[in-house]
Amino acid sequence: MTKDELYSKLKETLVNDFDIDEADILPDANIITDLDLDSIDAVELIVKMKPLLNGKIEPEDFKSVKTVQDVVDILAPLTK
């Protein structure tokens, strides 16, 4: 899966499952301040993305995530 495909799936999940306006979901959007997700939402987001992944997400890796692009960058290697 390419990063663009992953970004599209992430965007779709944020719109459908978290009721976030699609216009707000930009690569540099901060998932906490711009998209108003809290830590529980972030965990739920990863759970929803898990079917797309072939690898395991390490919790330490996700601690550094701040933007939508960070999420894509962390998950992309796990989709191969």
Biopython code that builds the backbone (N, CA, C, O; Angstrom):
import numpy as np
from Bio.PDB.StructureBuilder import StructureBuilder

atoms = [
    (1, "MET", "N", (0.847, -1.170, 0.000)),
    (1, "MET", "CA", (0.000, 0.000, 0.000)),
    (1, "MET", "C", (0.897, 1.239, 0.000)),
    (1, "MET", "O", (1.853, 1.331, 0.770)),
    (2, "THR", "N", (0.574, 2.175, -0.868)),
    (2, "THR", "CA", (1.366, 3.406, -0.928)),
    (2, "THR", "C", (0.964, 4.346, 0.203)),
    (2, "THR", "O", (-0.075, 4.166, 0.838)),
    (3, "LYS", "N", (1.796, 5.345, 0.442)),
    (3, "LYS", "CA", (1.464, 6.330, 1.475)),
    (3, "LYS", "C", (0.199, 7.089, 1.096)),
    (3, "LYS", "O", (-0.590, 7.446, 1.971)),
    (4, "ASP", "N", (-0.007, 7.344, -0.203)),
    (4, "ASP", "CA", (-1.223, 8.031, -0.650)),
    (4, "ASP", "C", (-2.463, 7.199, -0.372)),
    (4, "ASP", "O", (-3.488, 7.729, 0.056)),
    (5, "GLU", "N", (-2.373, 5.899, -0.615)),
    (5, "GLU", "CA", (-3.505, 5.010, -0.332)),
    (5, "GLU", "C", (-3.776, 4.954, 1.172)),
    (5, "GLU", "O", (-4.929, 4.971, 1.604)),
    (6, "LEU", "N", (-2.721, 4.888, 1.952)),
    (6, "LEU", "CA", (-2.862, 4.856, 3.401)),
    (6, "LEU", "C", (-3.469, 6.164, 3.918)),
    (6, "LEU", "O", (-4.327, 6.156, 4.801)),
    (7, "TYR", "N", (-3.013, 7.276, 3.358)),
    (7, "TYR", "CA", (-3.563, 8.584, 3.726)),
    (7, "TYR", "C", (-5.063, 8.631, 3.423)),
    (7, "TYR", "O", (-5.844, 9.143, 4.224)),
    (8, "SER", "N", (-5.457, 8.100, 2.278)),
    (8, "SER", "CA", (-6.882, 8.086, 1.900)),
    (8, "SER", "C", (-7.701, 7.253, 2.873)),
    (8, "SER", "O", (-8.795, 7.650, 3.274)),
    (9, "LYS", "N", (-7.163, 6.087, 3.255)),
    (9, "LYS", "CA", (-7.867, 5.223, 4.214)),
    (9, "LYS", "C", (-7.953, 5.891, 5.588)),
    (9, "LYS", "O", (-8.982, 5.819, 6.260)),
    (10, "LEU", "N", (-6.878, 6.529, 5.988)),
    (10, "LEU", "CA", (-6.856, 7.233, 7.269)),
    (10, "LEU", "C", (-7.885, 8.358, 7.267)),
    (10, "LEU", "O", (-8.637, 8.535, 8.226)),
    (11, "LYS", "N", (-7.905, 9.104, 6.188)),
    (11, "LYS", "CA", (-8.848, 10.211, 6.046)),
    (11, "LYS", "C", (-10.294, 9.693, 6.094)),
    (11, "LYS", "O", (-11.146, 10.266, 6.773)),
    (12, "GLU", "N", (-10.549, 8.617, 5.375)),
    (12, "GLU", "CA", (-11.872, 8.000, 5.361)),
    (12, "GLU", "C", (-12.289, 7.571, 6.765)),
    (12, "GLU", "O", (-13.436, 7.778, 7.163)),
    (13, "THR", "N", (-11.374, 6.981, 7.509)),
    (13, "THR", "CA", (-11.656, 6.547, 8.878)),
    (13, "THR", "C", (-11.949, 7.736, 9.785)),
    (13, "THR", "O", (-12.882, 7.695, 10.587)),
    (14, "LEU", "N", (-11.157, 8.788, 9.658)),
    (14, "LEU", "CA", (-11.367, 9.976, 10.493)),
    (14, "LEU", "C", (-12.719, 10.626, 10.205)),
    (14, "LEU", "O", (-13.391, 11.091, 11.126)),
    (15, "VAL", "N", (-13.117, 10.663, 8.948)),
    (15, "VAL", "CA", (-14.398, 11.257, 8.576)),
    (15, "VAL", "C", (-15.560, 10.383, 9.056)),
    (15, "VAL", "O", (-16.492, 10.874, 9.694)),
    (16, "ASN", "N", (-15.497, 9.089, 8.746)),
    (16, "ASN", "CA", (-16.618, 8.189, 9.031)),
    (16, "ASN", "C", (-16.761, 7.799, 10.496)),
    (16, "ASN", "O", (-17.877, 7.701, 11.005)),
    (17, "ASP", "N", (-15.649, 7.578, 11.173)),
    (17, "ASP", "CA", (-15.710, 7.063, 12.543)),
    (17, "ASP", "C", (-15.537, 8.122, 13.622)),
    (17, "ASP", "O", (-15.924, 7.909, 14.771)),
    (18, "PHE", "N", (-14.960, 9.259, 13.259)),
    (18, "PHE", "CA", (-14.702, 10.294, 14.259)),
    (18, "PHE", "C", (-15.410, 11.608, 13.940)),
    (18, "PHE", "O", (-15.229, 12.605, 14.639)),
    (19, "ASP", "N", (-16.223, 11.600, 12.869)),
    (19, "ASP", "CA", (-17.005, 12.783, 12.470)),
    (19, "ASP", "C", (-16.153, 14.038, 12.311)),
    (19, "ASP", "O", (-16.558, 15.128, 12.716)),
    (20, "ILE", "N", (-14.981, 13.880, 11.724)),
    (20, "ILE", "CA", (-14.103, 15.019, 11.480)),
    (20, "ILE", "C", (-14.361, 15.510, 10.063)),
    (20, "ILE", "O", (-14.470, 14.714, 9.130)),
    (21, "ASP", "N", (-14.458, 16.812, 9.911)),
    (21, "ASP", "CA", (-14.678, 17.420, 8.607)),
    (21, "ASP", "C", (-13.492, 17.100, 7.696)),
    (21, "ASP", "O", (-12.338, 17.327, 8.059)),
    (22, "GLU", "N", (-13.790, 16.574, 6.520)),
    (22, "GLU", "CA", (-12.730, 16.174, 5.584)),
    (22, "GLU", "C", (-11.786, 17.328, 5.258)),
    (22, "GLU", "O", (-10.592, 17.108, 5.053)),
    (23, "ALA", "N", (-12.297, 18.533, 5.207)),
    (23, "ALA", "CA", (-11.474, 19.705, 4.885)),
    (23, "ALA", "C", (-10.415, 19.968, 5.950)),
    (23, "ALA", "O", (-9.399, 20.603, 5.669)),
    (24, "ASP", "N", (-10.645, 19.487, 7.167)),
    (24, "ASP", "CA", (-9.691, 19.693, 8.263)),
    (24, "ASP", "C", (-8.550, 18.677, 8.259)),
    (24, "ASP", "O", (-7.539, 18.872, 8.933)),
    (25, "ILE", "N", (-8.711, 17.601, 7.504)),
    (25, "ILE", "CA", (-7.728, 16.516, 7.522)),
    (25, "ILE", "C", (-6.664, 16.769, 6.458)),
    (25, "ILE", "O", (-6.806, 16.380, 5.299)),
    (26, "LEU", "N", (-5.617, 17.420, 6.882)),
    (26, "LEU", "CA", (-4.483, 17.736, 6.024)),
    (26, "LEU", "C", (-3.255, 17.041, 6.582)),
    (26, "LEU", "O", (-3.217, 16.730, 7.773)),
    (27, "PRO", "N", (-2.244, 16.788, 5.748)),
    (27, "PRO", "CA", (-1.054, 16.098, 6.255)),
    (27, "PRO", "C", (-0.419, 16.764, 7.474)),
    (27, "PRO", "O", (0.085, 16.078, 8.362)),
    (28, "ASP", "N", (-0.442, 18.093, 7.519)),
    (28, "ASP", "CA", (0.199, 18.790, 8.641)),
    (28, "ASP", "C", (-0.758, 19.104, 9.787)),
    (28, "ASP", "O", (-0.386, 19.808, 10.727)),
    (29, "ALA", "N", (-1.994, 18.586, 9.720)),
    (29, "ALA", "CA", (-2.965, 18.813, 10.796)),
    (29, "ALA", "C", (-2.537, 18.049, 12.045)),
    (29, "ALA", "O", (-2.244, 16.855, 11.987)),
    (30, "ASN", "N", (-2.505, 18.752, 13.170)),
    (30, "ASN", "CA", (-2.167, 18.126, 14.448)),
    (30, "ASN", "C", (-3.373, 17.308, 14.906)),
    (30, "ASN", "O", (-4.491, 17.820, 14.961)),
    (31, "ILE", "N", (-3.145, 16.042, 15.231)),
    (31, "ILE", "CA", (-4.277, 15.180, 15.566)),
    (31, "ILE", "C", (-4.954, 15.566, 16.883)),
    (31, "ILE", "O", (-6.121, 15.238, 17.100)),
    (32, "ILE", "N", (-4.240, 16.250, 17.745)),
    (32, "ILE", "CA", (-4.835, 16.651, 19.029)),
    (32, "ILE", "C", (-5.463, 18.043, 18.934)),
    (32, "ILE", "O", (-6.644, 18.213, 19.238)),
    (33, "THR", "N", (-4.689, 19.022, 18.518)),
    (33, "THR", "CA", (-5.199, 20.391, 18.527)),
    (33, "THR", "C", (-6.082, 20.728, 17.330)),
    (33, "THR", "O", (-7.063, 21.458, 17.474)),
    (34, "ASP", "N", (-5.748, 20.204, 16.148)),
    (34, "ASP", "CA", (-6.535, 20.533, 14.960)),
    (34, "ASP", "C", (-7.724, 19.598, 14.755)),
    (34, "ASP", "O", (-8.793, 20.035, 14.329)),
    (35, "LEU", "N", (-7.542, 18.325, 15.056)),
    (35, "LEU", "CA", (-8.612, 17.349, 14.828)),
    (35, "LEU", "C", (-9.356, 16.981, 16.097)),
    (35, "LEU", "O", (-10.342, 16.245, 16.055)),
    (36, "ASP", "N", (-8.889, 17.489, 17.221)),
    (36, "ASP", "CA", (-9.558, 17.316, 18.506)),
    (36, "ASP", "C", (-9.680, 15.850, 18.942)),
    (36, "ASP", "O", (-10.685, 15.451, 19.529)),
    (37, "LEU", "N", (-8.646, 15.055, 18.648)),
    (37, "LEU", "CA", (-8.617, 13.684, 19.129)),
    (37, "LEU", "C", (-7.866, 13.641, 20.454)),
    (37, "LEU", "O", (-6.873, 14.345, 20.636)),
    (38, "ASP", "N", (-8.342, 12.814, 21.375)),
    (38, "ASP", "CA", (-7.605, 12.629, 22.620)),
    (38, "ASP", "C", (-6.858, 11.300, 22.537)),
    (38, "ASP", "O", (-6.898, 10.626, 21.508)),
    (39, "SER", "N", (-6.188, 10.931, 23.601)),
    (39, "SER", "CA", (-5.367, 9.717, 23.561)),
    (39, "SER", "C", (-6.212, 8.464, 23.343)),
    (39, "SER", "O", (-5.761, 7.527, 22.685)),
    (40, "ILE", "N", (-7.412, 8.435, 23.875)),
    (40, "ILE", "CA", (-8.294, 7.283, 23.673)),
    (40, "ILE", "C", (-8.722, 7.202, 22.211)),
    (40, "ILE", "O", (-8.779, 6.115, 21.634)),
    (41, "ASP", "N", (-9.026, 8.365, 21.607)),
    (41, "ASP", "CA", (-9.363, 8.399, 20.181)),
    (41, "ASP", "C", (-8.192, 7.908, 19.332)),
    (41, "ASP", "O", (-8.384, 7.188, 18.353)),
    (42, "ALA", "N", (-6.985, 8.304, 19.715)),
    (42, "ALA", "CA", (-5.797, 7.898, 18.960)),
    (42, "ALA", "C", (-5.630, 6.379, 18.992)),
    (42, "ALA", "O", (-5.291, 5.768, 17.978)),
    (43, "VAL", "N", (-5.866, 5.777, 20.142)),
    (43, "VAL", "CA", (-5.789, 4.318, 20.258)),
    (43, "VAL", "C", (-6.881, 3.683, 19.396)),
    (43, "VAL", "O", (-6.623, 2.711, 18.686)),
    (44, "GLU", "N", (-8.080, 4.217, 19.454)),
    (44, "GLU", "CA", (-9.184, 3.691, 18.655)),
    (44, "GLU", "C", (-8.881, 3.811, 17.159)),
    (44, "GLU", "O", (-9.216, 2.918, 16.381)),
    (45, "LEU", "N", (-8.252, 4.909, 16.763)),
    (45, "LEU", "CA", (-7.870, 5.105, 15.369)),
    (45, "LEU", "C", (-6.918, 4.003, 14.914)),
    (45, "LEU", "O", (-7.088, 3.440, 13.832)),
    (46, "ILE", "N", (-5.933, 3.700, 15.723)),
    (46, "ILE", "CA", (-4.968, 2.661, 15.377)),
    (46, "ILE", "C", (-5.651, 1.299, 15.306)),
    (46, "ILE", "O", (-5.339, 0.497, 14.426)),
    (47, "VAL", "N", (-6.569, 1.034, 16.213)),
    (47, "VAL", "CA", (-7.305, -0.229, 16.186)),
    (47, "VAL", "C", (-8.079, -0.339, 14.871)),
    (47, "VAL", "O", (-8.137, -1.411, 14.270)),
    (48, "LYS", "N", (-8.665, 0.755, 14.434)),
    (48, "LYS", "CA", (-9.428, 0.746, 13.186)),
    (48, "LYS", "C", (-8.531, 0.586, 11.959)),
    (48, "LYS", "O", (-8.970, 0.062, 10.935)),
    (49, "MET", "N", (-7.292, 1.028, 12.056)),
    (49, "MET", "CA", (-6.352, 0.913, 10.937)),
    (49, "MET", "C", (-5.651, -0.449, 10.914)),
    (49, "MET", "O", (-5.056, -0.828, 9.906)),
    (50, "LYS", "N", (-5.724, -1.171, 12.015)),
    (50, "LYS", "CA", (-4.987, -2.435, 12.168)),
    (50, "LYS", "C", (-5.239, -3.460, 11.059)),
    (50, "LYS", "O", (-4.298, -4.149, 10.665)),
    (51, "PRO", "N", (-6.471, -3.593, 10.532)),
    (51, "PRO", "CA", (-6.673, -4.571, 9.451)),
    (51, "PRO", "C", (-5.827, -4.310, 8.202)),
    (51, "PRO", "O", (-5.625, -5.216, 7.393)),
    (52, "LEU", "N", (-5.340, -3.095, 8.041)),
    (52, "LEU", "CA", (-4.512, -2.756, 6.881)),
    (52, "LEU", "C", (-3.039, -3.097, 7.093)),
    (52, "LEU", "O", (-2.244, -3.038, 6.155)),
    (53, "LEU", "N", (-2.679, -3.452, 8.314)),
    (53, "LEU", "CA", (-1.273, -3.615, 8.669)),
    (53, "LEU", "C", (-0.848, -5.071, 8.694)),
    (53, "LEU", "O", (-1.618, -5.957, 9.064)),
    (54, "ASN", "N", (0.402, -5.299, 8.291)),
    (54, "ASN", "CA", (0.992, -6.634, 8.358)),
    (54, "ASN", "C", (1.911, -6.786, 9.558)),
    (54, "ASN", "O", (2.278, -7.901, 9.931)),
    (55, "GLY", "N", (2.279, -5.673, 10.155)),
    (55, "GLY", "CA", (3.184, -5.704, 11.300)),
    (55, "GLY", "C", (2.493, -5.198, 12.545)),
    (55, "GLY", "O", (1.333, -4.788, 12.517)),
    (56, "LYS", "N", (3.231, -5.236, 13.634)),
    (56, "LYS", "CA", (2.702, -4.789, 14.919)),
    (56, "LYS", "C", (3.169, -3.365, 15.200)),
    (56, "LYS", "O", (4.325, -3.018, 14.963)),
    (57, "ILE", "N", (2.263, -2.560, 15.703)),
    (57, "ILE", "CA", (2.600, -1.192, 16.068)),
    (57, "ILE", "C", (3.200, -1.205, 17.471)),
    (57, "ILE", "O", (2.608, -1.742, 18.407)),
    (58, "GLU", "N", (4.363, -0.618, 17.599)),
    (58, "GLU", "CA", (4.990, -0.493, 18.904)),
    (58, "GLU", "C", (4.486, 0.780, 19.567)),
    (58, "GLU", "O", (4.567, 1.852, 18.968)),
    (59, "PRO", "N", (3.967, 0.691, 20.789)),
    (59, "PRO", "CA", (3.439, 1.875, 21.467)),
    (59, "PRO", "C", (4.437, 3.031, 21.535)),
    (59, "PRO", "O", (4.052, 4.197, 21.448)),
    (60, "GLU", "N", (5.724, 2.700, 21.693)),
    (60, "GLU", "CA", (6.736, 3.763, 21.789)),
    (60, "GLU", "C", (6.799, 4.571, 20.488)),
    (60, "GLU", "O", (7.013, 5.783, 20.512)),
    (61, "ASP", "N", (6.612, 3.889, 19.358)),
    (61, "ASP", "CA", (6.661, 4.572, 18.066)),
    (61, "ASP", "C", (5.541, 5.588, 17.939)),
    (61, "ASP", "O", (5.720, 6.656, 17.353)),
    (62, "PHE", "N", (4.395, 5.253, 18.488)),
    (62, "PHE", "CA", (3.243, 6.127, 18.312)),
    (62, "PHE", "C", (3.278, 7.336, 19.246)),
    (62, "PHE", "O", (2.544, 8.299, 19.026)),
    (63, "LYS", "N", (4.109, 7.306, 20.272)),
    (63, "LYS", "CA", (4.191, 8.435, 21.209)),
    (63, "LYS", "C", (4.685, 9.712, 20.549)),
    (63, "LYS", "O", (4.357, 10.810, 21.000)),
    (64, "SER", "N", (5.475, 9.581, 19.477)),
    (64, "SER", "CA", (6.035, 10.752, 18.804)),
    (64, "SER", "C", (5.097, 11.332, 17.740)),
    (64, "SER", "O", (5.401, 12.369, 17.152)),
    (65, "VAL", "N", (3.979, 10.684, 17.492)),
    (65, "VAL", "CA", (3.049, 11.126, 16.451)),
    (65, "VAL", "C", (2.334, 12.409, 16.877)),
    (65, "VAL", "O", (1.773, 12.503, 17.969)),
    (66, "LYS", "N", (2.376, 13.384, 15.982)),
    (66, "LYS", "CA", (1.692, 14.649, 16.246)),
    (66, "LYS", "C", (0.735, 15.029, 15.117)),
    (66, "LYS", "O", (-0.317, 15.618, 15.366)),
    (67, "THR", "N", (1.096, 14.695, 13.882)),
    (67, "THR", "CA", (0.289, 15.110, 12.736)),
    (67, "THR", "C", (-0.270, 13.902, 11.981)),
    (67, "THR", "O", (0.113, 12.757, 12.223)),
    (68, "VAL", "N", (-1.181, 14.194, 11.068)),
    (68, "VAL", "CA", (-1.735, 13.150, 10.211)),
    (68, "VAL", "C", (-0.605, 12.487, 9.415)),
    (68, "VAL", "O", (-0.587, 11.266, 9.257)),
    (69, "GLN", "N", (0.327, 13.287, 8.918)),
    (69, "GLN", "CA", (1.447, 12.728, 8.159)),
    (69, "GLN", "C", (2.309, 11.813, 9.026)),
    (69, "GLN", "O", (2.822, 10.803, 8.544)),
    (70, "ASP", "N", (2.468, 12.161, 10.297)),
    (70, "ASP", "CA", (3.213, 11.290, 11.216)),
    (70, "ASP", "C", (2.549, 9.916, 11.309)),
    (70, "ASP", "O", (3.230, 8.890, 11.331)),
    (71, "VAL", "N", (1.218, 9.905, 11.365)),
    (71, "VAL", "CA", (0.485, 8.632, 11.443)),
    (71, "VAL", "C", (0.773, 7.815, 10.187)),
    (71, "VAL", "O", (1.072, 6.624, 10.269)),
    (72, "VAL", "N", (0.682, 8.456, 9.033)),
    (72, "VAL", "CA", (0.952, 7.770, 7.768)),
    (72, "VAL", "C", (2.382, 7.229, 7.751)),
    (72, "VAL", "O", (2.612, 6.082, 7.369)),
    (73, "ASP", "N", (3.335, 8.056, 8.163)),
    (73, "ASP", "CA", (4.746, 7.654, 8.138)),
    (73, "ASP", "C", (5.035, 6.475, 9.067)),
    (73, "ASP", "O", (5.863, 5.624, 8.744)),
    (74, "ILE", "N", (4.359, 6.419, 10.220)),
    (74, "ILE", "CA", (4.547, 5.319, 11.169)),
    (74, "ILE", "C", (3.903, 4.031, 10.647)),
    (74, "ILE", "O", (4.460, 2.944, 10.797)),
    (75, "LEU", "N", (2.723, 4.167, 10.032)),
    (75, "LEU", "CA", (1.979, 2.975, 9.596)),
    (75, "LEU", "C", (2.444, 2.426, 8.257)),
    (75, "LEU", "O", (2.337, 1.223, 8.018)),
    (76, "ALA", "N", (2.958, 3.281, 7.378)),
    (76, "ALA", "CA", (3.307, 2.846, 6.009)),
    (76, "ALA", "C", (4.241, 1.634, 5.961)),
    (76, "ALA", "O", (3.981, 0.706, 5.196)),
    (77, "PRO", "N", (5.311, 1.611, 6.746)),
    (77, "PRO", "CA", (6.201, 0.434, 6.682)),
    (77, "PRO", "C", (5.519, -0.862, 7.147)),
    (77, "PRO", "O", (5.976, -1.958, 6.824)),
    (78, "LEU", "N", (4.442, -0.731, 7.895)),
    (78, "LEU", "CA", (3.747, -1.911, 8.428)),
    (78, "LEU", "C", (2.711, -2.460, 7.467)),
    (78, "LEU", "O", (2.091, -3.484, 7.753)),
    (79, "THR", "N", (2.505, -1.797, 6.322)),
    (79, "THR", "CA", (1.520, -2.270, 5.353)),
    (79, "THR", "C", (2.153, -3.124, 4.272)),
    (79, "THR", "O", (1.450, -3.655, 3.412)),
    (80, "LYS", "N", (3.464, -3.264, 4.303)),
    (80, "LYS", "CA", (4.155, -4.005, 3.231)),
    (80, "LYS", "C", (4.227, -5.477, 3.512)),
    (80, "LYS", "O", (4.775, -6.233, 2.710)),
]
sb = StructureBuilder()
sb.init_structure("model")
sb.init_model(0)
sb.init_chain("A")
sb.init_seg("    ")
for serial, (resi, resn, name, xyz) in enumerate(atoms, 1):
    if name == "N":
        sb.init_residue(resn, " ", resi, " ")
    sb.init_atom(name, np.array(xyz, "f"), 0.0, 1.0, " ", f" {name:<3s}", serial, name[0])
structure = sb.get_structure()
